[in-house]
Amino acid sequence: MLTAQLQAELSSEQGVKCPVSRVDPFEREFLTDPYPFHEELRDAGPVVWLERYQVWGMARYAEVYAAMQDWQTYSSAAGVGIDDFRKTKAWRPPSLLLEVDPPLHTRTRAVMSKILSPAAMRRLREDWQKRADTLVDKLVERETFDAVKDLASVFPVWAFPDAIGIGQEGRENLLPFGNMVFNSFGPRNEIFLESIKEAEPVVSWIYAQCARDLLAPGSFGAQVYEALDRGEIQPDEAPVLVRAMLTAGLDTTVIGIGSSIHGFALYPEQWQKLRANPTLIRPSFDELLRWASPVQTFFRTTTRDVQIGETTIPDGSKVLLFLGSANRDPRKWEKPEHFDITRSTTGHVGFGTGIHGCVGQMVARMEAEVVLTAMIKRIKAIEIIGEPVRRLNNTLRSLSSLPVRIIPA
Ligand code: 4IA
């Protein structure tokens, strides 16, 4: 299908040799089912010129992994979306974690990783397990429900914002905000424009939540301001770091939980394995992130000319890293399309890798763990009873609906 669209070489204008693809990684057909496109892009070469957006793309595991490990060459400071912050204004004030390089990144990251530490997670676990048990109890009684709308979208929005320390009111803004931000990493296409139609009240609400006086004492948000009191960050940096938790920590975990239930519904034998052996819960979430990577893509910007095979990527180029494709590259994984919770997932890039590897991954892991722990005890089987619906997003791969019937244990 796409082979005809692949040309042998990039016209010598830039003096480089490179396979060219006309594929649009942000159009509906691609986002609906990216996997055949990923295969084409991987097979085209270690780096591909994406003609539609005049950017480079890497879809093989080895190159994606190497690029993420090499932050000196593949910078985040010009933005990790398609926009180049050195040329155009960012859609929002840049993130002080995601869209920066060391030394600034080293300082902000240290503050956040201390706040989101294993010890902090241990303090929350019991309460979160109880909440998951309560929620799953109610759904099991109903037997039929929407695994995304009634479970995956409910639990994270209930648990994590309490820990961040924001109020109950207005939480319906959290998921739409994330949807906008993750769309903004891609082009200004219809999908993006649709998501920002009613942006104003959502964006103002989010920014208002980041103020010190609204955050509960002792919460993650309050702890960001305690880092300010200790002189570890500047006054204008604190609200942007609170914003990072509200942006990065909701949609992603909703999708992680929703896709897990989808995976186990599609692979009933994996569900039985999990029920028989709860120590598989933790590794099963890594396999889920490999198999159904919620964050599919990110850009980097080169800080020098880089040689990849026959191709020289010039200094200052945007490079699109296909994480979801790397996680299913048959050069790296055996039967990559198979969801198999007992395989080794070491090296998957579902949480990224290198200095920008997900700083909130302990939160995400614990959310998935408490929900799956609640489910394996109470649910013998999960059956899909209606067509799952995808929500298309320029960065995230997710479902908006997954109607299921469960058989109680
Ligand atoms: C931020 C990678 C993704 C989960 C992410 C999105 C936003 C931010 C950080 C990470 O706003 O800092």
Residues whose N, C-alpha, C, O or C-beta is under 5 A from the ligand:
A	BS01	4IA	S95 L97 L98 R243 A244 T247 A248
